[in-house]
Structures are given as C-alpha cells and as structure tokens.
Amino acid sequence: MLGIDPGTRATGYGFIEGRRPAPGLAYRLIECGVVRPRGTDLPGRLVDIHTAALELIDRLEPTCVAIESAFYGRNARTALVLGHARGVLVLAAALRGLPVHEYAPREVKKRVVGTGAASKEQVGFMVKHHLRLGEAPHPADAADGCAVALCHLLAGPLP
C-alpha cells in the first residue's frame, strides 16, 4: 500500500505492508520519504513529482495507492496548485493500472489518531505506534504519507 501526502514543494510517501484490516496491528513499514522537486517553476516541479511517482511505483510495486485529497482552507490558490500535484500523482497510478483511493485530511487524522483535529506531532506519534517504530518517521511529510497509507489499511475491507 503506497500512501501519498501531495505537495508541490514536498510530497511525502509511505509504503506499508499489511492487509485491510490487519489483526493485532500487523503492519510493516517498508519505506517512507519525501520527494522534493527541483523544478524552479510549477510545470517543472510537476514533471519531477510525476517522474518520482512512476519510479516509486515501479520499484515498490504497490497493489493500490491512497492519496490525501485537496484541502481548501483560506487560500484558494494553494488548493488549486495542490490539485495540480494530486493530478500528476493520480495520473502516475492510473498509468500503472493501480486503483486510487482518496481520503480527506480530517479523515486521515481521525482514522489514524482518533481525532480529525490532530496536530502533526500527534500524527507522527500514532504512525510510530501503529507501525511499532522506535521513532516517528522524519520529516513530518514522510509521516503524513505513512498516515495516508494507514488510513486506507485501517478502513476495513473493501465493499
């Protein structure tokens, strides 16, 4: 399961092995990290994100992808730019024939932490707990990618 927290400056990801739902917290972190695009303009960053996503998918061979949906807060422009990043990530999964599952930020936090208003620190702590790690994944964007994957795995069996 590949979980992705999209962003145009930093895209966090987490690849977790496990079944939905796994009894006894039987999830295992295989890899997590952050893609930091080097492009200087938005189109260049989007190419970098897309290329990195394809490389991750080809190397890790996930069976599906979970991605955090766009959050519209006070800045519509930020949400629009984030939508572009999400689009190239969804495209990468689609090009590899993978199903894509989308989760709202509050849903990810609610499922992983227990409250939709959880802080970044709380998310990191609970990712550490669910995956039985010595410390939370760093940086926070990587922990967020893991949280998206966990959200999907904790969601229960697909209908």
MARNU-184404 format. One record per residue: residue in one letter; x, y, z of N, C-alpha, C in turn; chain. Coordinates in steps of 0.001 Angstrom, whole numbers. Layout:
% residues N
<dodo rest="A" n_u="X" n_v="Y" n_w="Z" ca_u="X" ca_v="Y" ca_w="Z" c_u="X" c_v="Y" c_w="Z" kette="A"/>
...
//
This chain:
% residues 159
<dodo rest="M" n_u="846" n_v="-1161" n_w="0" ca_u="0" ca_v="0" ca_w="0" c_u="897" c_v="1231" c_w="0" kette="A"/>
<dodo rest="L" n_u="748" n_v="2060" n_w="-997" ca_u="1515" ca_v="3297" ca_w="-1094" c_u="610" c_v="4454" c_w="-711" kette="A"/>
<dodo rest="G" n_u="963" n_v="5153" n_w="345" ca_u="224" ca_v="6331" ca_w="783" c_u="992" c_v="7577" c_w="399" kette="A"/>
<dodo rest="I" n_u="261" n_v="8600" n_w="-72" ca_u="909" ca_v="9820" ca_w="-555" c_u="235" c_v="11052" c_w="24" kette="A"/>
<dodo rest="D" n_u="1061" n_v="11949" n_w="559" ca_u="625" ca_v="13267" ca_w="1007" c_u="1177" c_v="14269" c_w="-3" kette="A"/>
<dodo rest="P" n_u="343" n_v="14716" n_w="-959" ca_u="857" ca_v="15524" ca_w="-2067" c_u="1241" c_v="16944" c_w="-1671" kette="A"/>
<dodo rest="G" n_u="2197" n_v="17466" n_w="-2396" ca_u="2615" ca_v="18856" ca_w="-2246" c_u="3529" c_v="19216" c_w="-3391" kette="A"/>
<dodo rest="T" n_u="3577" n_v="20490" n_w="-3744" ca_u="4438" ca_v="20895" ca_w="-4857" c_u="5866" c_v="21178" c_w="-4397" kette="A"/>
<dodo rest="R" n_u="6065" n_v="21375" n_w="-3114" ca_u="7423" ca_v="21576" ca_w="-2576" c_u="7950" c_v="20316" c_w="-1902" kette="A"/>
<dodo rest="A" n_u="7050" n_v="19558" n_w="-1287" ca_u="7421" ca_v="18308" ca_w="-611" c_u="6233" c_v="17358" c_w="-679" kette="A"/>
<dodo rest="T" n_u="6445" n_v="16199" n_w="-1261" ca_u="5421" ca_v="15161" ca_w="-1345" c_u="5890" c_v="13984" c_w="-496" kette="A"/>
<dodo rest="G" n_u="5150" n_v="13727" n_w="587" ca_u="5513" ca_v="12637" ca_w="1473" c_u="4899" c_v="11339" c_w="1008" kette="A"/>
<dodo rest="Y" n_u="5598" n_v="10238" n_w="1238" ca_u="5063" ca_v="8926" ca_w="872" c_u="5453" c_v="7892" c_w="1919" kette="A"/>
<dodo rest="G" n_u="4622" n_v="6858" n_w="2001" ca_u="4911" ca_v="5735" ca_w="2883" c_u="4420" c_v="4461" c_w="2231" kette="A"/>
<dodo rest="F" n_u="5271" n_v="3454" n_w="2189" ca_u="4896" ca_v="2159" ca_w="1631" c_u="4814" c_v="1179" c_w="2791" kette="A"/>
<dodo rest="I" n_u="3595" n_v="689" n_w="3035" ca_u="3331" ca_v="-165" ca_w="4186" c_u="2777" c_v="-1495" c_w="3714" kette="A"/>
<dodo rest="E" n_u="3295" n_v="-2546" n_w="4306" ca_u="2833" ca_v="-3900" ca_w="4005" c_u="1799" c_v="-4296" c_w="5049" kette="A"/>
<dodo rest="G" n_u="703" n_v="-4851" n_w="4587" ca_u="-336" ca_v="-5297" ca_w="5509" c_u="-1641" c_v="-5492" c_w="4773" kette="A"/>
<dodo rest="R" n_u="-2616" n_v="-6088" n_w="5473" ca_u="-3934" ca_v="-6322" ca_w="4881" c_u="-4958" c_v="-5434" c_w="5566" kette="A"/>
<dodo rest="R" n_u="-6103" n_v="-5260" n_w="4908" ca_u="-7175" ca_v="-4446" ca_w="5468" c_u="-8251" c_v="-5330" c_w="6041" kette="A"/>
<dodo rest="P" n_u="-8665" n_v="-5150" n_w="7251" ca_u="-7840" ca_v="-4662" ca_w="8362" c_u="-6968" c_v="-5801" c_w="8869" kette="A"/>
<dodo rest="A" n_u="-5823" n_v="-5475" n_w="9371" ca_u="-4906" ca_v="-6499" ca_w="9871" c_u="-5140" c_v="-6704" c_w="11367" kette="A"/>
<dodo rest="P" n_u="-5286" n_v="-7942" n_w="11790" ca_u="-5468" ca_v="-8189" ca_w="13219" c_u="-4179" c_v="-7905" c_w="13986" kette="A"/>
<dodo rest="G" n_u="-4317" n_v="-7287" n_w="15134" ca_u="-3162" ca_v="-7078" ca_w="16003" c_u="-2126" c_v="-6117" c_w="15459" kette="A"/>
<dodo rest="L" n_u="-2543" n_v="-5128" n_w="14721" ca_u="-1611" ca_v="-4121" ca_w="14194" c_u="-474" c_v="-4744" c_w="13405" kette="A"/>
<dodo rest="A" n_u="-784" n_v="-5648" n_w="12512" ca_u="234" ca_v="-6358" ca_w="11735" c_u="606" c_v="-5582" c_w="10477" kette="A"/>
<dodo rest="Y" n_u="1088" n_v="-4371" n_w="10658" ca_u="1531" ca_v="-3551" ca_w="9537" c_u="3040" c_v="-3386" c_w="9643" kette="A"/>
<dodo rest="R" n_u="3682" n_v="-3294" n_w="8488" ca_u="5138" ca_v="-3151" ca_w="8477" c_u="5538" c_v="-2061" c_w="7497" kette="A"/>
<dodo rest="L" n_u="6302" n_v="-1105" n_w="7985" ca_u="6822" ca_v="-34" ca_w="7134" c_u="7961" c_v="-586" c_w="6291" kette="A"/>
<dodo rest="I" n_u="7803" n_v="-472" n_w="4980" ca_u="8854" ca_v="-909" ca_w="4065" c_u="9760" c_v="269" c_w="3718" kette="A"/>
<dodo rest="E" n_u="9143" n_v="1400" n_w="3436" ca_u="9917" ca_v="2587" ca_w="3054" c_u="9050" c_v="3823" c_w="3194" kette="A"/>
<dodo rest="C" n_u="9677" n_v="4917" n_w="3571" ca_u="8981" ca_v="6204" ca_w="3543" c_u="10001" c_v="7287" c_w="3220" kette="A"/>
<dodo rest="G" n_u="9496" n_v="8417" n_w="2807" ca_u="10395" ca_v="9503" ca_w="2467" c_u="9644" c_v="10688" c_w="1899" kette="A"/>
<dodo rest="V" n_u="10397" n_v="11591" n_w="1318" ca_u="9839" ca_v="12821" ca_w="762" c_u="10455" c_v="13061" c_w="-610" kette="A"/>
<dodo rest="V" n_u="9603" n_v="13383" n_w="-1550" ca_u="10052" ca_v="13801" ca_w="-2876" c_u="10098" c_v="15323" c_w="-2861" kette="A"/>
<dodo rest="R" n_u="11264" n_v="15882" n_w="-3138" ca_u="11429" ca_v="17337" ca_w="-3183" c_u="11777" c_v="17723" c_w="-4625" kette="A"/>
<dodo rest="P" n_u="10771" n_v="18204" n_w="-5362" ca_u="11019" ca_v="18550" ca_w="-6767" c_u="12072" c_v="19646" c_w="-6896" kette="A"/>
<dodo rest="R" n_u="12864" n_v="19540" n_w="-7938" ca_u="13929" ca_v="20517" ca_w="-8161" c_u="13538" c_v="21602" c_w="-9148" kette="A"/>
<dodo rest="G" n_u="12409" n_v="21405" n_w="-9835" ca_u="11975" ca_v="22398" ca_w="-10819" c_u="11807" c_v="23768" c_w="-10186" kette="A"/>
<dodo rest="T" n_u="12103" n_v="24802" n_w="-10969" ca_u="12009" ca_v="26163" ca_w="-10434" c_u="10627" c_v="26763" c_w="-10635" kette="A"/>
<dodo rest="D" n_u="9878" n_v="26217" n_w="-11577" ca_u="8513" ca_v="26712" ca_w="-11789" c_u="7544" c_v="25550" c_w="-11596" kette="A"/>
<dodo rest="L" n_u="6251" n_v="25860" n_w="-11543" ca_u="5258" ca_v="24822" ca_w="-11278" c_u="5301" c_v="23687" c_w="-12301" kette="A"/>
<dodo rest="P" n_u="5323" n_v="23965" n_w="-13603" ca_u="5391" ca_v="22843" ca_w="-14555" c_u="6611" c_v="21941" c_w="-14335" kette="A"/>
<dodo rest="G" n_u="7746" n_v="22533" n_w="-14043" ca_u="8949" ca_v="21736" ca_w="-13787" c_u="8812" c_v="20874" c_w="-12540" kette="A"/>
<dodo rest="R" n_u="8220" n_v="21430" n_w="-11477" ca_u="8006" ca_v="20650" ca_w="-10256" c_u="7023" c_v="19515" c_w="-10499" kette="A"/>
<dodo rest="L" n_u="5986" n_v="19763" n_w="-11293" ca_u="5006" ca_v="18715" ca_w="-11590" c_u="5638" c_v="17567" c_w="-12363" kette="A"/>
<dodo rest="V" n_u="6524" n_v="17872" n_w="-13297" ca_u="7243" ca_v="16826" ca_w="-14039" c_u="8083" c_v="16004" c_w="-13062" kette="A"/>
<dodo rest="D" n_u="8774" n_v="16681" n_w="-12152" ca_u="9600" ca_v="15976" ca_w="-11168" c_u="8754" c_v="15059" c_w="-10281" kette="A"/>
<dodo rest="I" n_u="7598" n_v="15555" n_w="-9823" ca_u="6715" ca_v="14764" ca_w="-8964" c_u="6205" c_v="13540" c_w="-9723" kette="A"/>
<dodo rest="H" n_u="5776" n_v="13748" n_w="-10958" ca_u="5250" ca_v="12649" ca_w="-11772" c_u="6321" c_v="11592" c_w="-12013" kette="A"/>
<dodo rest="T" n_u="7508" n_v="12022" n_w="-12385" ca_u="8611" ca_v="11097" ca_w="-12645" c_u="8959" c_v="10306" c_w="-11384" kette="A"/>
<dodo rest="A" n_u="9041" n_v="10992" n_w="-10250" ca_u="9361" ca_v="10325" ca_w="-8988" c_u="8274" c_v="9330" c_w="-8608" kette="A"/>
<dodo rest="A" n_u="7011" n_v="9680" n_w="-8838" ca_u="5902" ca_v="8771" ca_w="-8512" c_u="5979" c_v="7506" c_w="-9357" kette="A"/>
<dodo rest="L" n_u="6246" n_v="7656" n_w="-10633" ca_u="6386" ca_v="6480" ca_w="-11501" c_u="7546" c_v="5588" c_w="-11042" kette="A"/>
<dodo rest="E" n_u="8654" n_v="6208" n_w="-10667" ca_u="9810" ca_v="5447" ca_w="-10199" c_u="9477" c_v="4693" c_w="-8908" kette="A"/>
<dodo rest="L" n_u="8770" n_v="5355" n_w="-7971" ca_u="8373" ca_v="4688" ca_w="-6726" c_u="7452" c_v="3509" c_w="-7002" kette="A"/>
<dodo rest="I" n_u="6460" n_v="3729" n_w="-7848" ca_u="5504" ca_v="2672" ca_w="-8172" c_u="6204" c_v="1496" c_w="-8839" kette="A"/>
<dodo rest="D" n_u="7089" n_v="1774" n_w="-9763" ca_u="7801" ca_v="701" ca_w="-10458" c_u="8713" c_v="-77" c_w="-9513" kette="A"/>
<dodo rest="R" n_u="9332" n_v="614" n_w="-8572" ca_u="10272" ca_v="-39" ca_w="-7660" c_u="9566" c_v="-774" c_w="-6522" kette="A"/>
<dodo rest="L" n_u="8540" n_v="-160" n_w="-5940" ca_u="7878" ca_v="-734" ca_w="-4768" c_u="6746" c_v="-1710" c_w="-5119" kette="A"/>
<dodo rest="E" n_u="6201" n_v="-1582" n_w="-6316" ca_u="5124" ca_v="-2452" ca_w="-6807" c_u="3921" c_v="-2540" c_w="-5864" kette="A"/>
<dodo rest="P" n_u="3314" n_v="-1399" n_w="-5514" ca_u="2121" ca_v="-1445" ca_w="-4657" c_u="927" c_v="-2021" c_w="-5420" kette="A"/>
<dodo rest="T" n_u="-64" n_v="-2494" n_w="-4675" ca_u="-1292" ca_v="-3005" ca_w="-5293" c_u="-2337" c_v="-1902" c_w="-5437" kette="A"/>
<dodo rest="C" n_u="-2167" n_v="-815" n_w="-4685" ca_u="-3049" ca_v="336" ca_w="-4817" c_u="-2361" c_v="1554" c_w="-4205" kette="A"/>
<dodo rest="V" n_u="-2949" n_v="2712" n_w="-4437" ca_u="-2403" ca_v="3973" ca_w="-3943" c_u="-3493" c_v="4709" c_w="-3180" kette="A"/>
<dodo rest="A" n_u="-3133" n_v="5231" n_w="-2024" ca_u="-4033" ca_v="6099" ca_w="-1256" c_u="-3419" c_v="7487" c_w="-1255" kette="A"/>
<dodo rest="I" n_u="-4240" n_v="8485" n_w="-1518" ca_u="-3746" ca_v="9849" ca_w="-1614" c_u="-4654" c_v="10784" c_w="-830" kette="A"/>
<dodo rest="E" n_u="-4038" n_v="11745" n_w="-187" ca_u="-4821" ca_v="12720" ca_w="555" c_u="-5463" c_v="13687" c_w="-430" kette="A"/>
<dodo rest="S" n_u="-6744" n_v="13960" n_w="-224" ca_u="-7457" ca_v="14868" ca_w="-1125" c_u="-7081" c_v="16313" c_w="-824" kette="A"/>
<dodo rest="A" n_u="-7403" n_v="17188" n_w="-1749" ca_u="-7070" ca_v="18603" ca_w="-1603" c_u="-7859" c_v="19208" c_w="-454" kette="A"/>
<dodo rest="F" n_u="-7190" n_v="20040" n_w="298" ca_u="-7810" ca_v="20740" ca_w="1413" c_u="-7984" c_v="22197" c_w="1016" kette="A"/>
<dodo rest="Y" n_u="-9198" n_v="22685" n_w="1101" ca_u="-9448" ca_v="24085" ca_w="776" c_u="-9597" c_v="24846" c_w="2082" kette="A"/>
<dodo rest="G" n_u="-8605" n_v="25629" n_w="2401" ca_u="-8650" ca_v="26439" ca_w="3612" c_u="-8956" c_v="27878" c_w="3258" kette="A"/>
<dodo rest="R" n_u="-8080" n_v="28730" n_w="3644" ca_u="-8291" ca_v="30159" ca_w="3401" c_u="-7733" c_v="30616" c_w="2057" kette="A"/>
<dodo rest="N" n_u="-6885" n_v="29805" n_w="1457" ca_u="-6219" ca_v="30230" ca_w="243" c_u="-6612" c_v="29320" c_w="-922" kette="A"/>
<dodo rest="A" n_u="-7444" n_v="29831" n_w="-1791" ca_u="-7918" ca_v="29043" ca_w="-2932" c_u="-6773" c_v="28730" c_w="-3894" kette="A"/>
<dodo rest="R" n_u="-5820" n_v="29636" n_w="-4039" ca_u="-4694" ca_v="29400" ca_w="-4940" c_u="-3868" c_v="28206" c_w="-4488" kette="A"/>
<dodo rest="T" n_u="-3633" n_v="28093" n_w="-3189" ca_u="-2881" ca_v="26961" ca_w="-2657" c_u="-3605" c_v="25656" c_w="-2965" kette="A"/>
<dodo rest="A" n_u="-4914" n_v="25646" n_w="-2790" ca_u="-5698" ca_v="24437" ca_w="-3080" c_u="-5623" c_v="24095" c_w="-4563" kette="A"/>
<dodo rest="L" n_u="-5649" n_v="25094" n_w="-5421" ca_u="-5565" ca_v="24861" ca_w="-6856" c_u="-4211" c_v="24269" c_w="-7243" kette="A"/>
<dodo rest="V" n_u="-3136" n_v="24830" n_w="-6708" ca_u="-1789" ca_v="24322" ca_w="-7008" c_u="-1635" c_v="22906" c_w="-6470" kette="A"/>
<dodo rest="L" n_u="-2154" n_v="22646" n_w="-5274" ca_u="-2110" ca_v="21302" ca_w="-4713" c_u="-2873" c_v="20321" c_w="-5601" kette="A"/>
<dodo rest="G" n_u="-3972" n_v="20784" n_w="-6175" ca_u="-4748" ca_v="19951" ca_w="-7093" c_u="-3927" c_v="19514" c_w="-8300" kette="A"/>
<dodo rest="H" n_u="-3035" n_v="20391" n_w="-8773" ca_u="-2152" ca_v="20008" ca_w="-9884" c_u="-1224" c_v="18871" c_w="-9466" kette="A"/>
<dodo rest="A" n_u="-656" n_v="18974" n_w="-8271" ca_u="246" ca_v="17926" ca_w="-7778" c_u="-514" c_v="16610" c_w="-7628" kette="A"/>
<dodo rest="R" n_u="-1698" n_v="16673" n_w="-7065" ca_u="-2525" ca_v="15474" ca_w="-6920" c_u="-2816" c_v="14859" c_w="-8287" kette="A"/>
<dodo rest="G" n_u="-3080" n_v="15716" n_w="-9262" ca_u="-3401" ca_v="15231" ca_w="-10602" c_u="-2290" c_v="14415" c_w="-11218" kette="A"/>
<dodo rest="V" n_u="-1039" n_v="14879" n_w="-11091" ca_u="54" ca_v="14114" ca_w="-11698" c_u="317" c_v="12825" c_w="-10919" kette="A"/>
<dodo rest="L" n_u="19" n_v="12822" n_w="-9615" ca_u="173" ca_v="11604" ca_w="-8822" c_u="-898" c_v="10574" c_w="-9180" kette="A"/>
<dodo rest="V" n_u="-2128" n_v="11028" n_w="-9333" ca_u="-3208" ca_v="10133" ca_w="-9745" c_u="-2916" c_v="9596" c_w="-11147" kette="A"/>
<dodo rest="L" n_u="-2428" n_v="10449" n_w="-12023" ca_u="-2071" ca_v="10016" ca_w="-13377" c_u="-1005" c_v="8927" c_w="-13343" kette="A"/>
<dodo rest="A" n_u="6" n_v="9084" n_w="-12497" ca_u="1062" ca_v="8074" ca_w="-12407" c_u="472" c_v="6720" c_w="-11997" kette="A"/>
<dodo rest="A" n_u="-404" n_v="6730" n_w="-11007" ca_u="-1034" ca_v="5478" ca_w="-10565" c_u="-1893" c_v="4893" c_w="-11678" kette="A"/>
<dodo rest="A" n_u="-2650" n_v="5740" n_w="-12353" ca_u="-3529" ca_v="5269" ca_w="-13432" c_u="-2721" c_v="4679" c_w="-14583" kette="A"/>
<dodo rest="L" n_u="-1604" n_v="5293" n_w="-14891" ca_u="-767" ca_v="4773" ca_w="-15975" c_u="-220" c_v="3382" c_w="-15658" kette="A"/>
<dodo rest="R" n_u="-98" n_v="3065" n_w="-14381" ca_u="375" ca_v="1746" ca_w="-13969" c_u="-781" c_v="802" c_w="-13621" kette="A"/>
<dodo rest="G" n_u="-2011" n_v="1241" n_w="-13892" ca_u="-3178" ca_v="400" ca_w="-13679" c_u="-3552" c_v="179" c_w="-12225" kette="A"/>
<dodo rest="L" n_u="-3156" n_v="1084" n_w="-11358" ca_u="-3428" ca_v="927" ca_w="-9929" c_u="-4687" c_v="1670" c_w="-9507" kette="A"/>
<dodo rest="P" n_u="-5502" n_v="1055" n_w="-8649" ca_u="-6641" ca_v="1789" ca_w="-8097" c_u="-6152" c_v="2882" c_w="-7156" kette="A"/>
<dodo rest="V" n_u="-6870" n_v="3996" n_w="-7157" ca_u="-6520" ca_v="5133" ca_w="-6310" c_u="-7665" c_v="5380" c_w="-5339" kette="A"/>
<dodo rest="H" n_u="-7332" n_v="5505" n_w="-4060" ca_u="-8305" ca_v="5778" ca_w="-3005" c_u="-7963" c_v="7130" c_w="-2399" kette="A"/>
<dodo rest="E" n_u="-8961" n_v="8001" n_w="-2284" ca_u="-8730" ca_v="9351" ca_w="-1779" c_u="-9339" c_v="9514" c_w="-402" kette="A"/>
<dodo rest="Y" n_u="-8615" n_v="10216" n_w="467" ca_u="-9071" ca_v="10463" ca_w="1828" c_u="-8839" c_v="11926" c_w="2178" kette="A"/>
<dodo rest="A" n_u="-9830" n_v="12542" n_w="2791" ca_u="-9711" ca_v="13925" ca_w="3241" c_u="-8718" c_v="13997" c_w="4401" kette="A"/>
<dodo rest="P" n_u="-8022" n_v="15117" n_w="4550" ca_u="-7064" ca_v="15245" ca_w="5653" c_u="-7664" c_v="14938" c_w="7022" kette="A"/>
<dodo rest="R" n_u="-8865" n_v="15419" n_w="7281" ca_u="-9506" ca_v="15154" ca_w="8579" c_u="-9816" c_v="13676" c_w="8757" kette="A"/>
<dodo rest="E" n_u="-10172" n_v="12996" n_w="7672" ca_u="-10448" ca_v="11561" ca_w="7746" c_u="-9180" c_v="10777" c_w="8067" kette="A"/>
<dodo rest="V" n_u="-8057" n_v="11165" n_w="7464" ca_u="-6781" ca_v="10511" ca_w="7744" c_u="-6459" c_v="10650" c_w="9228" kette="A"/>
<dodo rest="K" n_u="-6545" n_v="11871" n_w="9741" ca_u="-6230" ca_v="12121" ca_w="11146" c_u="-7188" c_v="11377" c_w="12075" kette="A"/>
<dodo rest="K" n_u="-8465" n_v="11385" n_w="11744" ca_u="-9470" ca_v="10714" ca_w="12576" c_u="-9199" c_v="9213" c_w="12658" kette="A"/>
<dodo rest="R" n_u="-8898" n_v="8614" n_w="11522" ca_u="-8701" ca_v="7163" ca_w="11487" c_u="-7385" c_v="6754" c_w="12158" kette="A"/>
<dodo rest="V" n_u="-6333" n_v="7541" n_w="11980" ca_u="-5015" ca_v="7167" ca_w="12494" c_u="-4819" c_v="7607" c_w="13949" kette="A"/>
<dodo rest="V" n_u="-5319" n_v="8796" n_w="14280" ca_u="-5085" ca_v="9360" ca_w="15614" c_u="-6307" c_v="9235" c_w="16513" kette="A"/>
<dodo rest="G" n_u="-7499" n_v="9353" n_w="15921" ca_u="-8721" ca_v="9311" ca_w="16724" c_u="-9447" c_v="10637" c_w="16757" kette="A"/>
<dodo rest="T" n_u="-8818" n_v="11681" n_w="16221" ca_u="-9454" ca_v="12988" ca_w="16122" c_u="-9048" c_v="13654" c_w="14820" kette="A"/>
<dodo rest="G" n_u="-10017" n_v="14272" n_w="14162" ca_u="-9743" ca_v="14933" ca_w="12894" c_u="-8978" c_v="16229" c_w="13028" kette="A"/>
<dodo rest="A" n_u="-8790" n_v="16687" n_w="14269" ca_u="-8071" ca_v="17940" ca_w="14509" c_u="-6669" c_v="17688" c_w="15056" kette="A"/>
<dodo rest="A" n_u="-6123" n_v="16507" n_w="14811" ca_u="-4807" ca_v="16139" ca_w="15347" c_u="-3702" c_v="17018" c_w="14780" kette="A"/>
<dodo rest="S" n_u="-2682" n_v="17244" n_w="15591" ca_u="-1514" ca_v="18017" ca_w="15160" c_u="-553" c_v="17106" c_w="14393" kette="A"/>
<dodo rest="K" n_u="420" n_v="17726" n_w="13733" ca_u="1454" ca_v="16958" ca_w="13017" c_u="2187" c_v="16030" c_w="13981" kette="A"/>
<dodo rest="E" n_u="2458" n_v="16516" n_w="15192" ca_u="3165" ca_v="15725" ca_w="16185" c_u="2340" c_v="14500" c_w="16593" kette="A"/>
<dodo rest="Q" n_u="1033" n_v="14691" n_w="16781" ca_u="166" ca_v="13575" ca_w="17151" c_u="106" c_v="12530" c_w="16033" kette="A"/>
<dodo rest="V" n_u="43" n_v="13001" n_w="14788" ca_u="26" ca_v="12078" ca_w="13650" c_u="1319" c_v="11264" c_w="13642" kette="A"/>
<dodo rest="G" n_u="2445" n_v="11926" n_w="13788" ca_u="3733" ca_v="11224" ca_w="13816" c_u="3807" c_v="10201" c_w="14938" kette="A"/>
<dodo rest="F" n_u="3315" n_v="10578" n_w="16118" ca_u="3335" ca_v="9672" ca_w="17259" c_u="2502" c_v="8420" c_w="16985" kette="A"/>
<dodo rest="M" n_u="1311" n_v="8609" n_w="16426" ca_u="436" ca_v="7470" ca_w="16183" c_u="921" c_v="6602" c_w="15016" kette="A"/>
<dodo rest="V" n_u="1571" n_v="7205" n_w="14027" ca_u="2195" ca_v="6411" ca_w="12960" c_u="3264" c_v="5519" c_w="13585" kette="A"/>
<dodo rest="K" n_u="4066" n_v="6109" n_w="14467" ca_u="5082" ca_v="5342" ca_w="15183" c_u="4441" c_v="4184" c_w="15957" kette="A"/>
<dodo rest="H" n_u="3334" n_v="4453" n_w="16625" ca_u="2638" ca_v="3424" ca_w="17403" c_u="2092" c_v="2304" c_w="16507" kette="A"/>
<dodo rest="H" n_u="1345" n_v="2683" n_w="15468" ca_u="736" ca_v="1677" ca_w="14590" c_u="1773" c_v="796" c_w="13905" kette="A"/>
<dodo rest="L" n_u="2907" n_v="1381" n_w="13563" ca_u="3937" ca_v="637" ca_w="12836" c_u="5014" c_v="51" c_w="13742" kette="A"/>
<dodo rest="R" n_u="4855" n_v="275" n_w="15054" ca_u="5806" ca_v="-245" ca_w="16045" c_u="7238" c_v="184" c_w="15733" kette="A"/>
<dodo rest="L" n_u="7401" n_v="1488" n_w="15533" ca_u="8710" ca_v="2049" ca_w="15223" c_u="9334" c_v="2633" c_w="16487" kette="A"/>
<dodo rest="G" n_u="10646" n_v="2776" n_w="16490" ca_u="11335" ca_v="3398" ca_w="17615" c_u="11087" c_v="4892" c_w="17691" kette="A"/>
<dodo rest="E" n_u="10886" n_v="5512" n_w="16544" ca_u="10586" ca_v="6944" ca_w="16486" c_u="9704" c_v="7209" c_w="15279" kette="A"/>
<dodo rest="A" n_u="9066" n_v="8367" n_w="15290" ca_u="8183" ca_v="8740" ca_w="14180" c_u="9011" c_v="8979" c_w="12918" kette="A"/>
<dodo rest="P" n_u="8455" n_v="8649" n_w="11758" ca_u="9176" ca_v="8938" ca_w="10509" c_u="9457" c_v="10439" c_w="10385" kette="A"/>
<dodo rest="H" n_u="10636" n_v="10739" n_w="9859" ca_u="11036" ca_v="12140" ca_w="9654" c_u="11359" c_v="12336" c_w="8193" kette="A"/>
<dodo rest="P" n_u="11097" n_v="13510" n_w="7641" ca_u="10377" ca_v="14625" ca_w="8225" c_u="8877" c_v="14339" c_w="8334" kette="A"/>
<dodo rest="A" n_u="8130" n_v="15329" n_w="8806" ca_u="6689" ca_v="15167" ca_w="9034" c_u="5950" c_v="14798" c_w="7752" kette="A"/>
<dodo rest="D" n_u="6425" n_v="15238" n_w="6606" ca_u="5763" ca_v="14891" ca_w="5334" c_u="5804" c_v="13383" c_w="5093" kette="A"/>
<dodo rest="A" n_u="6901" n_v="12729" n_w="5485" ca_u="7000" ca_v="11270" ca_w="5340" c_u="6020" c_v="10589" c_w="6284" kette="A"/>
<dodo rest="A" n_u="5910" n_v="11091" n_w="7518" ca_u="4940" ca_v="10546" ca_w="8469" c_u="3524" c_v="10718" c_w="7937" kette="A"/>
<dodo rest="D" n_u="3259" n_v="11837" n_w="7288" ca_u="1936" ca_v="12068" ca_w="6719" c_u="1632" c_v="11083" c_w="5591" kette="A"/>
<dodo rest="G" n_u="2618" n_v="10774" n_w="4764" ca_u="2427" ca_v="9771" ca_w="3721" c_u="2108" c_v="8409" c_w="4320" kette="A"/>
<dodo rest="C" n_u="2809" n_v="8071" n_w="5400" ca_u="2525" ca_v="6811" ca_w="6106" c_u="1117" c_v="6832" c_w="6691" kette="A"/>
<dodo rest="A" n_u="700" n_v="7986" n_w="7217" ca_u="-641" ca_v="8106" ca_w="7800" c_u="-1716" c_v="7877" c_w="6749" kette="A"/>
<dodo rest="V" n_u="-1504" n_v="8358" n_w="5537" ca_u="-2483" ca_v="8147" ca_w="4468" c_u="-2589" c_v="6652" c_w="4151" kette="A"/>
<dodo rest="A" n_u="-1450" n_v="5963" n_w="4080" ca_u="-1472" ca_v="4521" ca_w="3836" c_u="-2174" c_v="3795" c_w="4984" kette="A"/>
<dodo rest="L" n_u="-1867" n_v="4171" n_w="6211" ca_u="-2516" ca_v="3550" ca_w="7371" c_u="-4015" c_v="3811" c_w="7370" kette="A"/>
<dodo rest="C" n_u="-4411" n_v="5006" n_w="6991" ca_u="-5832" ca_v="5339" ca_w="6921" c_u="-6547" c_v="4334" c_w="6030" kette="A"/>
<dodo rest="H" n_u="-5960" n_v="4053" n_w="4893" ca_u="-6568" ca_v="3091" ca_w="3978" c_u="-6595" c_v="1686" c_w="4579" kette="A"/>
<dodo rest="L" n_u="-5496" n_v="1272" n_w="5190" ca_u="-5418" ca_v="-62" ca_w="5763" c_u="-6356" c_v="-233" c_w="6960" kette="A"/>
<dodo rest="L" n_u="-6566" n_v="832" n_w="7713" ca_u="-7431" ca_v="780" ca_w="8890" c_u="-8903" c_v="925" c_w="8529" kette="A"/>
<dodo rest="A" n_u="-9179" n_v="1210" n_w="7266" ca_u="-10551" ca_v="1472" ca_w="6833" c_u="-11418" c_v="227" c_w="6837" kette="A"/>
<dodo rest="G" n_u="-10819" n_v="-934" n_w="6888" ca_u="-11616" ca_v="-2162" ca_w="6864" c_u="-11698" c_v="-2712" c_w="5461" kette="A"/>
<dodo rest="P" n_u="-12355" n_v="-3842" n_w="5315" ca_u="-12427" ca_v="-4494" ca_w="4000" c_u="-13203" c_v="-3649" c_w="2994" kette="A"/>
<dodo rest="L" n_u="-12778" n_v="-3736" n_w="1768" ca_u="-13477" ca_v="-3021" ca_w="702" c_u="-14828" c_v="-3680" c_w="440" kette="A"/>
<dodo rest="P" n_u="-15858" n_v="-2876" n_w="179" ca_u="-17174" ca_v="-3467" ca_w="-123" c_u="-17164" c_v="-4192" c_w="-1446" kette="A"/>
//
